[in-house]
Amino acid sequence: MKKIITFALGAVVTVAAAAQSWQDALYFSENLYQGTARSVGMGNALTAVGGDLGSIGLNPAGSSVAGYSQVVITPGLSISSTSATGVIPEGSTSPMGLGDKVNSGYARVKLPNIGFIINADTGRRAGWKRFSFGMVSNATNDFTGRVVGSGVNEDNSFAASLASSAEGYTENVLGTGDWWYDGPDVTRMPAWMDMVGYRSGMFNGIPGSANKYQAVTEVRDAANNCWLAAPVYQKYGQQTYGYKQDLFLNMSANYNDQLYLGFNLGFTMLNYNMSEYWQESPENAEEFPDIEYTDGTRGRFASLMMKHNYSLRGSGVYFKAGLLWRPVGGLRLGVAIQSPTWTNMRARQAYSGEVRLTGKTLLPSTSPEDDWTFRLQQPWRLNAGVAYSFGSVAVVSADYELTDYRSARYRGSSASMPAYLTDANGDIQNALTVGHQFRAGLEVKPASFLSIRAGYNYITSAQKNWLNADWTNTPLSSADKIRQAKHVASVGLGASFGAFFLDAAVRVRFMPKEYLLTYDYYTYDADPMSKRIDNSVLTPELEAKARLWDALLTFGWRF
């Protein structure tokens, strides 16, 4: 499993490189709608319902269903609850490190909805009876998450993985080389994580062995073969936060209270932040021998810490058109189509490392902040829905949304197209397919002023193939696809007080199990730029299962 399933938890950016991937394209293109407490309480199955500001992002025609203007604001809270433990490799009885079961939680406040709709009545009894105009901001995803893994590893270490990655580069390049070198000499371009690892003392050169390195956690024999000195206690943590929010200008029209047409000019704003760390320390410090340095000093390994911070900011634009039709009685049918979202992205990342020794002081190291831009074309979407109203007593609704993730594309920030983006676009075609969302909602009014709501979503996986290390594709089995599906359940209440209304909702997202490789060992043939993962070395892998809770409260005014 380790070398095939390589999802990151909450963040799918690669941990050791700046290159974008097919996982990034999927992760940042997914929509897990929020909106108002009413829309969330009904599972966002509102494509054919309308009348609520949370529904307008699904179907722009819904804003002219209600015969009044309205202003709403919806504060909320996101809570992540994750349980993680190490994966047991095939043929083994215990995890390869990180074997503790660790539960972690994280909460953040948010503003998933705010906006207004002005409804203008034409005064006509037939024909075009009302027009509406408005501006609404609805959240389409949030990135709240935290995962922590810990445990004892008796076989390998994070520091040694860096040493394997740095092999082939000179100590001069690792220690004093230019962070920003972009010339033709590939031997001057080690990974920044490796440079920080060397400069902070996580690994050092082996005397008499050119461009080979020994980790601070290792010992070596006379033939310069290295291995873990003694068991190490390891800890890995990752925390994410941020949002994807759509601000749209809406216009819609009501024809004879039977046909509703609407348009959105949408602006997507993406704010994503991820921080992760690797920690190691001796399980028993007495089992680690002193390290003798070239200056004659000695020190014994006590602990190390590597940190990686990554942020992504994006803004994009799209168009959406929809209609809603009431053919008979309480029946409503709705459909909407959204163009691709053309998004400009800016990413930043930096590393820092520190090693503590007993008997010797080493200086910490921090990389500069890397900064790069690219463009992501998020895929087009189709929404369709049906709803039925039982007078003023109840509404039932069902939605279907199709998203063609194969249409996602990376673009360069200039006329040139970097090779890594071209490769990522090829991976998108090989790995991704059409994604489906099925949403159902119910609203019951036991009294004229009170509403009770419930909703459910089933979201299929958009992945069709595993991309293997040997450049071949393995199709996902039916069981894999079922395991990757997301389930979302919600409940809500609403109360009206004349012109004012108050809605509340709670939602839980049951996420599929995800797997994270915390580090790898590397090998190469001719030059260090041809490095590949050394599959003969089993390193820690985390299995995590998360539940994401949302609590929303909408304050509204009708006029």
N, C-alpha and C positions, 0 to 999 in steps of 0.2 A: 504493500500500500504506500509506503513512504515515498518511493520515487515516481509514483503516478499521481496521487491525489495531493495537490500542492496549493490548496486554497489558503489565503491568509484570513485571519479572523478580524472582521470589521474593516480591514484594509487589505487591498489586494495589490498594492504597490510592492515591487520586489524590495527585499531588505538590503541588498548589496549593490544595486545599480539604479541609475536614473532613468533607464529606458522604460517607456510605457509598454503595456502588454494587453492581450485580449481580455485578461481578467479586469484590468482597469476600465476598459471600454464597457464591459458588462456592468461592473459595480456602479460606475458613475452615471450610467444611462438608465438604471432601474428606477421605477417609480413605485413607492409604497405610500400612497396618498394619505394626507392628513386633512387639513381644512378646518371646518367648524365642528363643534361637538355633535351637531345633528348629523352631518355627513359621515363622521367617523362612527357614531353610534349605529347608523344604518349600513355600515360596511362600505361606504362610498358607492353603493349601488344606486346612483342617482342620475344616470345618463338620461333616463326617461321620466324622471320626477320633476326636477327643476325647482325653482322658487327659493333655493338656499344658496348662499354665497360659496359654500363649499362645493356645490355641484357645478359651478360655472367653469371650473377648470376641466371638468369632464365633458360637458356639453355647453358651449357658449349660448345656445338658444334658451337655456333654463332661466336666464335673468328676467325675461319678460312674462314668465308664467304668473308670478305674483302680481297683484294689482296695487302694489304700494312700493315706496322707496324704503331702503333700510341701510343702517350702518351697524357693523359688528366688529368686535375684537375678541380674539380667542387666545389667552395665555395657556400654557401647558407645561407638562413635566414629562421627560423621558427618563426611564430607568432601565438599565441593562443588568441582567442577572446571568452570570456565566459559570459553568462548572467545567473544569479542565483537568485532564490527567494524561500521562504519557501513553503512547500506543505500544502494545506488546508486539514485537516483530514476529514473523512466522518462524516457528521452530524454537521459540523462546518462551519462558514462563513469566518474565517480568519485563517492564519497559526498559528501553535503553536510555535511562536518565529521565528526569522530570516525572517520576512515578508517583509523587504525592497527589492526592485529590484536592484541588484548590477551588474554592468558591469565591467569586469576586463580584462586586456590585458597583454601579456608577450611576449617578443621576445628574441631569442638567435641566434647567428651565429653558423655555423656548416660547416663540410666538408664531404658531403654525398658521394663523389666519388673521387678517385685518383688511377691511375694505368697505366700500359703499356702492350702492346701486341707486341711481335716480330713475324713477319710472315716470314717463310722461304720457298722460292720457290724451288722445287726439279728440275725444268727445264724440267720435263716430259710434253708431250702433252696430255697424257692419264694416267689413273690410279691415284696413290696418287700424286697429283699435289702440295699441300702445307701442311705444318705443322705450327702450331702456339704454342707459349709458352708465358706465362705472369703471372703477379701478379696484382690483382685488389682488391680494397677495396670499397665496396658499402654499404650504409646504408640500413637496412631493417626495421627500425622503429626509431622514436624519441619520447621522453616523455615530450616535452614542454607543460606546462599547468599551469593555475592558476585559482582558483575559490575563491570567497569571498562571505560570507553571513552575514547579520546583521539585527537587529531588536529588538523589545521589547518583552520580555516574562513575562507574568503575572502569570505563573503557576509553573514553576520549573527552576532549574539552573544547570549549569555544576558542580559547587562546590558541590551541593547536590547529583548529580549522583555519584561523587567520595565517598561521605559519605556513600551512599547505597552500593557501591562496597566494601568499607573497613569494613563494619559491620561484626562482628564475629572475627576479629583479635584484639589483644590487642594493647593498646597504646604503650607499650614497644616495641613490634615487629614493629609497624609502625614507631615509632620515632627513635629507636636505633638498630633495627634488622639488620642482615647481608644481604646486597644486594644479595650476591652470595650463600646464604644457599641452599643446594641441598640434605639435609638429608631426613629422613622418616617422620618428623613432619610437616604435611601439614599446621598447624596453624602458621608456621613461613615463609610462602611463599606468602605474598600478592603481588598484581601486583605492578610493579615499579611506575606506574602512581599514584596509591593510596599512596605509601610511599612518593613520592614527594609532593602530595597534602597535606598530613598531616604535613610533616616537614616544608612546607612553610606557613602553617596556613589557608589553604582553608577549612578545617573542623577540629573540635576539639571534644574530648570526652565529653559525657554528664555525669556530676557528679551523682553518685549513680545508673547509668545504665550501666552495664558491656558491654563493646565492642560495644556500640552504639554511633553514632556520629551525630553532628549537624554542618551543613555548615555555613560558615561565612555570607552567604546570607539569613539565616533562623532565625526564632524565634521559641520558644517552649512554651508549656503550662505546667501546674503543673504535668500532666501525661506523660511529656516528649515526646509528639507528636510534630513533627516539620513540618513547612510549610514555604513557601517563604515569607519573611518579607514585600516586596514591589516589584513592577515590576523592572526588571533588563534589561539593554541594553546589548545585546550579540553580539559578532562578532566571526565568524569562518573563517579562511583562510587556503588554502592549495596551495603549489607551487611545481611543479615537473620539473625536467630537466634531460637530459641524452640521451642515444642513444643505439641502438643495431646495430652493424656494423659487416659485414662479410668480412674477408680477405681471398681470395682464390688463390691457385696456379692452373693455368689452362693449359690444354694441349688439342689440338684438331687437326683434320686432315681433309683434303678436298680430296674426291675421285671423280675425273672426273667432278668437278663443279656441281655434282648432289647429292652426299651424304656426309654429314659432321658428324663426330663423335667427342665427347668431354667429358672431365672429369674434375671435380673440387675436390680438397682437400680443404675443407672450415674450417675456424677457426672463430667462433663467439665470439665477445667481447660485453659484456653488462655492461653498466654503468647507474645506476638509482639512483636518489636522490629525496627525498621528505621531505619537512618541512611543519608543520602545527601548528596552534596555536588556542587557545580558550581564548577569552577575555570577562570579565563581569564587569559592573559598574552600580551603581544605576541610574535609570531614574531620580529619585528625591532623592538626598542624605538625605534630611530632613526626609524622611519617614522611614529611617533605624535607629533603636535604637542603643545605645551604647552596645558594647559587654563587659561584665565583665569577666576578665581572673582570673585564680586561684592565680596569684601573686598579685591580688588587682588592677592591672592597667585596664584601659578601652580604647576602641578604636571603631571607627565607620567605617564600610566597605566603601572603596573608589574605589577599583578596584582589579582585579586579572588577571593574565596571566599564561597560561600553554603552553609550547612549546614541540614539539616532532620532532626529526630529525631522519630520516631513510635513509640508503644508502645500495645499493646492487651492488656487482661486480661479474661478471661471465665470464667464458671463456669455450668454448666448441669446439668440432670437429665433422665434418660430411663429407660424400662423396656424390657426385652428378654426374650422368651420363646422357648424352643426345644425341639426333641425330636430324638432320635437313635434309629434303629430298625435292628435286626439281623434281617432276615427269614429269611435262610438263611446257613449257613456263614460265609465271610469277608466277606460283603457288608454294608455299612453305608450308610444313607441319613440325611441330616440336613437340617433346615430350622429357620430362626429368623427372627423379625420384631422389628424395633426401632422404637419410637415416635419421633416427632420429639423433638429435644433442645431444651429451652427454656433459652436461654442469656442471661444478663445480661452486658453488655459495658461496659467503661470504657476510653475512649481518651484519649491525651494527645499533644500535639505542640508543638514550638517551633522557631523559626528563629533563626539568627545570621548576620551578614554582616560582611565586612571588605574594605576596598579599600586597596591600597598605591600611593602615588604617589612619584615621584622629585621631591624639592623641596618636598613639602608632606605634612603628617601629617593623616590623617582618623581620627576615632574609630570603632571598631567599634560595631555595634548588635546587640542581642539582644531578641527578643520575650519577653513573659511566656509561661508554659506554659498552653496551652489544655487544657481538661478537659471532656469531655462523656460522657454515658451513653446507651445504647440497648439494645434487646433484639433478638436474632436467633433465630428458630426454625429450627434446622437440620433437614434433611429426614429422612423415615422411610426405613428400609432393609429389604431382604429378602435373606436368605442361604439358599442351597440347595447341597447337596453330596452326592457319592457317593464311596465308597471301597471298596477291596477289599484284603483281607489274604491273602497267600499264606503261611498258617501264621505262623511266626515269622521268615520269611526276608525278606519284602518287603511294602510297602504302596504302592499307587498311589491317588491321590485327585484329584478335580476339583471346583471350586467355581464358583458363579455368584452375583454380588451385584448387586442392582438398587437404585439410589438415585434417588428422584424429586426432583430439584433444583427442580422447579416448585413444590414444597410449601414451599420456604424462604420466610421472611417476616421483614421488619423490623417491630418494634413500638417505639412511643415509650416513654420511661422513665416517663411519667406518663399521665394520661388523654388528653392531647392528642397528636396524631400530626403531627410536623413534615412539611412539604410534601416535603422532600427524601427522606424515607423512603417516603412514598407514591409518589413518582416512581420510586424504586429498586425497589419492589415491582412496579410496572408493567413496568420493564425486565427483572426476573427472568422474568416471564411471556413477554416477547417474545424474550429471548435464550437461555433455558435449556430443557432437556428432561431426559429420563431418562438417567442414566449407568449404564454396565455395566462390571463387572469380571469377568474370566475368569481363574481361578487353577488351576494344576496343580502337583502335588507327587509326589515319589517318595522312598521310604526303603528302602534295602537294608541287610541285616545279614549281612555276610560271616562274622562271628563273633558269638557270643552277647553279647560285651561291646562290639562296635563297630558303629556305624551310619554310613552314607554317604547324604547327602541332596542333592536338587536341586529347584528350583522355578522357575516362570515365571508372570508376570502380564501380561495385556493389558487396559489400562484405556482405555475409549473417552472421547472428548470429550463433555461435557454441554452444549456450546454448539450451538444450532441456527441462530441468525441473527447477522449483524453488525448492530449498531445504528448507523446512519449519522448524520452530523451534521445532515441535513435531516429527521430523525425518521422515516425510512423504514427498513424491514428488508430485508436481503439474505440469503437462505438460504445456509448453508454448502454448498459443493459436496461431492461424495463424496471428492474428492481432499483438500479442506481437512480433512475429518473424519479421514481416514487420517493426515494430517500431524500432527494434534493429539493423536493417541493416545499413551499412555505405555506403555513396555515395561520390565518389571522381571525380572531374572534373579538367581538365588541358588544357592549351594552351601553345604553344611555337613557337619560331622562330629560324632559323639557317642560318648562312651565311658562305661561304667558300671564303678564300683569298689565292689561290694557295695551298701550303702545310699546311696552317693554317686554322682553323675553329673556329667559335664562336657560341655557342648555348645558348638560354635563355628560361626559362620556369617558369610558375606560376601555382600553384596547390592549390585547396581548398578542404579540407576534411570536409564533413558535418557529424558530429557525432550524434548518437542518444541521446535522453535525458537520463541523468543519475541521480541517486538518491544517496544521502549520508546521513547517520545517524550520526549526530555530537556527540551525546552521548546517553546513555541509563541509566535507573534506574535498580537496580538488587534486587533479592530476593533469598532466599535459605531455605532449609528445616532443615537438620541436622547439616551440617558444612559449613563453608564459601567456601570450595573448590567445593561445589555442586551448586554454584551460577548459576542463569539463568536470562535472561532479564525479567523484570516485565512488561508484556504487558498491565497492567492496567494503566500505566503512559505514556501518550503521550508526547514525547519529540521532539525537532525540527528536521525536515528533509529538506534537500535542494534538489531542482530540478534545474538542470543546463543543458544548451545546449551550446555546444562549436562548433566553427568553427576553423579549424587549417589551416593556410596558409603557403605555402612553395614557396620561390623564389630561383631559381638556375641559375648559370651562368657557362658554361663549356668552358674552353680554351683547344684547342687541336692542335696537330701537327702530320701530317701524313708523313711517310718517307719510 
